[in-house]
Amino acid sequence: MCSSDLAYMVFSGLLGFFITSLIILALMMVKLKVKIWKSVAIAVFLTVFVNFMFAKLLRVPLPPGLFRL
């Protein structure tokens, strides 16, 4: 198991899907030598897209964490 997987499992319940996904995606892309501004932009887009697909279209509950949307 990768450390990012473990971090996601630990923090998604506390911080929620949005914050945890943004942080982990951005950090993984920075580790892969993607520019910081580009990694943050991609992380924001992917997080919003995945949330829309799972929570709105497929009605799969995602961990709300700090944001009870």
C-alpha positions as CSV (number, residue, x, y, z in Angstrom):
1,M,0.0,0.0,0.0
2,C,1.3,3.4,-0.9
3,S,1.7,6.1,1.7
4,S,-0.8,8.4,-0.2
5,D,-3.4,5.6,0.1
6,L,-2.9,5.4,3.8
7,A,-3.0,9.1,4.2
8,Y,-6.3,9.3,2.2
9,M,-7.8,6.6,4.4
10,V,-6.8,8.4,7.6
11,F,-7.6,11.9,6.7
12,S,-10.7,11.6,4.5
13,G,-12.9,10.9,7.5
14,L,-11.6,13.9,9.3
15,L,-11.1,16.5,6.6
16,G,-13.5,15.1,4.0
17,F,-13.2,14.3,0.3
18,F,-12.6,17.8,-1.0
19,I,-9.6,18.8,1.2
20,T,-8.0,15.4,1.3
21,S,-8.2,14.8,-2.4
22,L,-6.9,18.3,-3.3
23,I,-3.9,17.9,-1.0
24,I,-3.0,14.4,-2.0
25,L,-3.4,14.9,-5.7
26,A,-1.4,18.1,-5.6
27,L,1.4,16.6,-3.6
28,M,1.6,13.5,-5.8
29,M,1.9,15.7,-8.9
30,V,4.5,17.9,-7.3
31,K,6.5,14.8,-6.4
32,L,6.3,13.8,-10.1
33,K,7.9,17.2,-10.9
34,V,4.8,19.0,-12.2
35,K,4.8,22.7,-11.6
36,I,3.0,23.7,-8.4
37,W,0.4,26.0,-10.1
38,K,-0.4,23.4,-12.7
39,S,-0.7,20.6,-10.1
40,V,-3.1,22.7,-8.0
41,A,-5.2,23.6,-11.0
42,I,-5.4,19.9,-12.1
43,A,-6.2,18.8,-8.5
44,V,-9.0,21.3,-8.2
45,F,-10.5,20.2,-11.6
46,L,-10.2,16.5,-10.8
47,T,-11.7,16.8,-7.3
48,V,-14.7,18.8,-8.6
49,F,-15.2,16.4,-11.5
50,V,-15.0,13.2,-9.3
51,N,-17.3,14.8,-6.8
52,F,-19.8,15.6,-9.5
53,M,-19.6,12.1,-11.0
54,F,-19.9,10.1,-7.8
55,A,-22.0,12.3,-5.5
56,K,-24.4,13.9,-8.0
57,L,-24.7,11.5,-10.9
58,L,-24.1,8.1,-9.2
59,R,-25.4,9.2,-5.8
60,V,-22.4,7.6,-4.0
61,P,-21.8,9.2,-0.6
62,L,-18.4,10.8,-0.1
63,P,-16.9,11.7,3.3
64,P,-18.1,15.2,4.1
65,G,-15.5,16.0,6.8
66,L,-15.3,19.7,7.6
67,F,-17.7,20.6,4.8
68,R,-21.2,19.3,5.4
69,L,-22.5,20.0,1.8
